[in-house]
């Protein structure tokens, strides 16, 4: 999907750094890697000594992915598809009181969507797959005003408009977004076009509002659910998202 940039509008963003002018258009769920290249895993954050440091792992998350959850993370979203070809997923929220406390569920499980062609460790531009991995969540924004999130929020109605490919009903897709820190600068507004690892591995992977069809790489949930998630997320809890298929998320080796 593509953002359509209109006239400038106010940005209420309290995160680090200053706002940058967006590019003329941004693929909202993109990525790229040369054919035959080794899988790229951008912006995955390791915990202290490579361990999650929790009293038990997040349910459904094996040792490999657990090792990528920082010890100070107190909130985790898990988006888990049935297999690498799945474009729908189960979304669960987990929290803990401190790094040594057990993970507890927050709210009921949700149904989400992801890339039309499923999941991949080597996401590239136009593959219609969502990147597998563990990523931080450090900024939000949208076409609608801040619903009450603790994250830095970029309110910019003219920026968060969508061009709907193939007639998809996407008018509300970017009412709210949470930037997933895949090949981006954590803490920057979602509109920031910077891709530290280059355009070849894509970027602009967001958690956004479901538009009743698979995405181009983002994860999407119903608007009411996303509003609740935004209000739940807190920067001091160092929130993360663990996303992929059941097999890869649950791997122990």
N, C-alpha and C positions, 0 to 999 in steps of 0.2 A: 504494500500500500504506500501511497505517497502523500506527504504533507503539501498543502497548497499554501504558500505564504502570501498573505494579504498585507494591507497597510499596517504600520506599526501600532501596537497597543501597549498598555501599561503592563509591566512585569513586576510582580511582587515576589521577589526571590531573596531569601536571606542566607543562602549558602555561600561557601567560600568562592572567591574569584568574582569577576564581573561578567555581565551578560555580553555575549558575542552576537553579532548579526548572523542569522541563520543563512544557510545556502538557499538558492532559489527553490530547490525541492530536496526533500530528504526521504529516502526509502525507509519506511517505518519499521521494516523487519528484513534487514538485508545481511549480507556477509559474503566473503569469498575466500577461496584457497585454491591454488593451482591443482589441476588434476594430478593425482598420484602423490600429492604432498603429504607429509606427516600431519596427523590431526593437530589443529591449533586450539589451544585452550586459553584464550585471553582473559586477563583480569580475574583469575581464580585466586582466592585468598587462602593461604595456608594458616592453620591454627598454630599456637605455640608448640614448638618441637614437632610440628606436623600432626598434632593430635587435636581432637575435638575438645577434650578436657571435660566432657560431661559425665555425669553418673548415668551411663547408658546412652545409647544413640537415639536419634530421632527415629521413630518407627518407620520401617521401609527404607531406611538409608543405611547402606552397608559401610564397611570399614574404609573403602576407597574414598567415597564422598564425605564420610564423617571427618576424615583427616583434613578436609579442606574447609571445614566450618571453624572459624576462629573461636578460641576459648571464650572471648568476651561477647560472643553473639548470644543474645537472650531471646530473639525472635527468629523463627525460620518458617518460610513458606515452602511447601513441597508440591510440585506439579509433576504428576507421574502418569505416563501413558502406558497402555497395555503392552506395546512393543514399539520398535523403532519406526514402524509405518503408521502408527496411530496419530490421528490429528484431533482427538479429544483426550482429555486427561482428568484425573481426580486431583483436586486442590485441597490441601489440608494446611492448617495453621498450627504452629507449635510455639510454646513459650516456656521459659523457666525463670525462677526467681533470681538465680545466681549461677555462675559457671559450674558449680558442683551439684546443683539441684537436678532432679529428673525433668525431662520434657513432659509438658502437659498440653493436651489439645485446647485450642481456642475456637469456639464455635463449631458448627457442623461442617462436614465435608462438602465441597462444592464441585460442580462439573465445569471444566474449563475447555478451551480450545487452544490449539497450537498450530504450527506450520502445516500446510495442506499435505505435504509429503512426509510428515513425521519429524523424527529427531536425528541429529548427527553430531559427531565430534569434530567435523570439518565443515562447518557452515560456510557457504559462499554465496555471493550475490545471485539472487534469482533461483536458488535451489528449493525454495518454499519449505525449508526445514528449520526447526528451532534448534539452537545450540544446546548440547548437553553439558551440564556442569553446575558449579556452585558459584554464585555471584552475589555481590553486595547490592543493597537497595539504599541509595543515599539522596535521592531527589525525586520530586513529583511535579506535576503540572497539569494543565488542561484548558479546555475551552470554557469550562465553568469555574466559578470562584472556588477558592480553597474550602473544602467541606469540613475542615477542622483537623487536618493532619499535623503531626509533629515534624514531618519532613519539610525541608525547604520547598516551597511551592511556587511554580512559575505560572501565574494567571495571564494568559495571552491568547484571547479568543481568535484573533486574526491568524495566528500561527497554527493553532491546532484545528485546522480544517482539513478535510480529507477529499482526495480524488478517488472515487469508487471504481476500481477496475471491473470490467465485465458486469456492470450493473449491480454490484454487491451493495447491500443496504448498510453503508458505513458512515452515515451522517453523524452518528453519536459515538463513534469508536474512540475518539480522543477527547470526549467530555472530561475524562480523568485518565491520567497515565502515571505509572511509576517507572522510572528509568531503571532497567536492569543493567548493571555495570559490566556489560560485555563490550570490550574494546571501546571504552569511553573513559573520561576523567571523572572518577567518583566525586560526588558533591556538586558537580556542575549542573546547570539547568538541562532538562531533557532536550532543549533546542540546540545545545552546544554541538557543533558538527565535528569536533575534534575526535579523531580515531588514532590513538597512540600507536597501534600496530599497523596502521595503514588501511586504505580502503579495500585491500585485497581480502581481508577477513571480515568485511562488513561491519555493521553496527546498527544503532537505533533499534535495539531490541527492548521492547517495553511490555509491561503488564498493563493492559488497557481494557476498555469496555467491549464486551462481546457484541459482534455484529451479525450473529446467526450464520456464520460460515467460517471455515478455517482461515488462519492468518497466513502472512508471508514469512513468519518466523517468530512473531511475538506470542505471548500467552494472554488469553482474554477470558474474563469472567463477566457475569451480569453486573450492571451498574450498581445496584444496591449492595452487592457483595463487595465490589471494589471500593465503594464509599466506606463500608465498614472496615475494610482492610486499611484504607488510608488513615482512618481515625485510630486504628490500633497501632500502626507503625510508629516507632519512636527512635530518633537517632541515637539516644543513649543506650538503646538495646542492640545496636549494631545489627540491624536485620539483614537476613540473607534469603536468597531463593535457591532451592535445590531443584533442578528441572531436568527431565529426561524420561526415558522409558523404565519400566519396573526392573528389568534385568540389569541395566547399567547402574541405576541408582542403588540397587541392593547388592552390588558386587562387593565381595570381601577381599578379592585379590586382583 
